[in-house]
C-alpha cells in the first residue's frame, strides 16, 4: 500500500514541478492583451491594404495598321547619330508634307513625298543625298543630289528608292519579310521666305505647316521609320508624353500592355533629366530563340526604339526602361573617353527606375550592384581599347554610376543626385568630355574630393564598393548583402579553407551539444532521484 501511495505522490510532485514554473513565467493572459494583439493585426492590414488608383487614359487601336497624322505631336529632330535636339513649332510660311511608304523589295522601300507649297515659300529645294530618285513632278534635278522646285507646281512630288541592305542583320534596325524598322534616310528640305532661308530634315514633323503619313502600316518617328503589318496602342501619360506601342503581326508581348504602359509612364514621371519627347515610339520585336547577347535586346535612335517583345518588366536589367532612358539622352557630341556613359547611364537608371516603380524588390536592386563588384573587370572606362568585353559599360560603368550617385546623395544630404549631373549634361551644347563630366559632378555635389574618386574609378582601373541605398528607401532591417558576398570564396584555396572551417565548426557544435545534452540528462536524473526520496519520506517508506 505504501508503494502505491509513494507512486501517486511522485506523479503529483512531477506535475507541480512542470506546471508551476510555466505558469510563473508566462503569467496570465489578460483580455486586454488579446484585444491589443487583434487590434494590431487590424491596423497592419489597414496600413498595407491597396487603394484604388485612377487609371491613366489609354487609347488603343485594335487590329489595325496606323495611319500617322500626328501634326500636333511635339517632336525633336535628330541626325543619324540618333540624338535629338529641341525644335520650335512650324512657322506659317513652311510647306506641308505628305509621305507614302511602300515595300518595293526584300531590302527596299519606295518613298513618295508630296509638298504643299504656300504662297510665301520661294526657291524650294530637296537635298536627296544618296537616295535613288526615279520619278518627280514639279521638280528638276539641279545638282547631282538636289531637286529644285519649278516655282509653279502647287503640289510638287518625287519618288525615291531607299536601300535597307546596310541595316539587315544589324542591331540598329529590323529588316525581314514582314516589317522594316530602320533609320530614316538623309533628306532635307531647303526653302526661302520673305524673311529668311530655312532648312529642315524631311522627317522633322514640327518643322512643317502640316505633316501627313498617307499609307497604312507606316509609323514615322523623328529619326526612324516603321513599315509593315502591325497593331498600334497608345497612351498619353500625366506629363503629356504620348507612348505609341507598335506590335508587328504575329508578335506576342511578354508583359501585358497595361503593365508596360504603366512602367513607361512612371519612368517619364520619375526620371528628372530633361530632354523630354512629347512622343515616344516603342516597337516590340520578336527574336529568334537564343538571341539574347548584348546588342540584340534593343536599340534606340532618336525618340523611337525596339525591344525584345518577350523581355520581362520584373527585372533589374530592364530592356524596356533601358531603351527609354536612351531617348532622354542628348549628348551626341562626345569624345571617346565618355562613350561608356551612354550605356552605363541607361543601365543604371533602368535598374533604379525598376526599383522606384516597384517592379523589383529592394533586395534585388542591392544584390544587382553589390554582386557586380565580384565580376567587374579591370578595364578603364575612359579607354575603350582596354575593354575586355563589350559589356564593360553595362556592368562596370553602371556600378560606378550607382556608387557615384550614392556619394552625391550622401554629400548633399539627398538634395542632389546623379540626375542633376545628367540633366546639366543634356543641356550643355558643348562636346561631352571627361574633364567636363568631372567638373559637372563637382559642381552638383560641391565636393572637390570627388575628382580624385572619379580619376580612380573612371579614369583608372579600380572598381568601387557599392553601398546600399539610403536608409529611408530600404526595407525594415533587410539582409546586409555586403556581408553575404564577403563570405563567398572566389579561389580554390578559399573554397578549401571554407570547407575545412565548416567541418571543424560542425564537429565543435556537435560536441558542445552532446556535452549539454549529457549534463541535462544528469540533471533530470538528479531531480527524479530527489522526487523519489521525497515521495518515500512522505509515504512513510523512509524515515
Beta strands, then each sheet from edge to edge (+ up, - down):
strand 1: 58-60
strand 2: 77-78
strand 3: 84-85
strand 4: 96-105
strand 5: 108-116
strand 6: 122-127
strand 7: 132-137
strand 8: 139-143
strand 9: 146-149
strand 10: 157-163
strand 11: 174-175
strand 12: 179-183
strand 13: 188-192
strand 14: 197-201
strand 15: 211-213
strand 16: 218-220
strand 17: 224-228
strand 18: 230-236
strand 19: 242-248
strand 20: 279-285
strand 21: 298-301
strand 22: 304-308
sheet 1: 1+ 18- 19+ 20+ 22+ 21-
sheet 2: 2+ 3-
sheet 3: 7+ 10- 5+ 4- 15-
sheet 4: 8+ 9- 6+ 13- 14+
sheet 5: 11+ 12- 17+ 16-
end
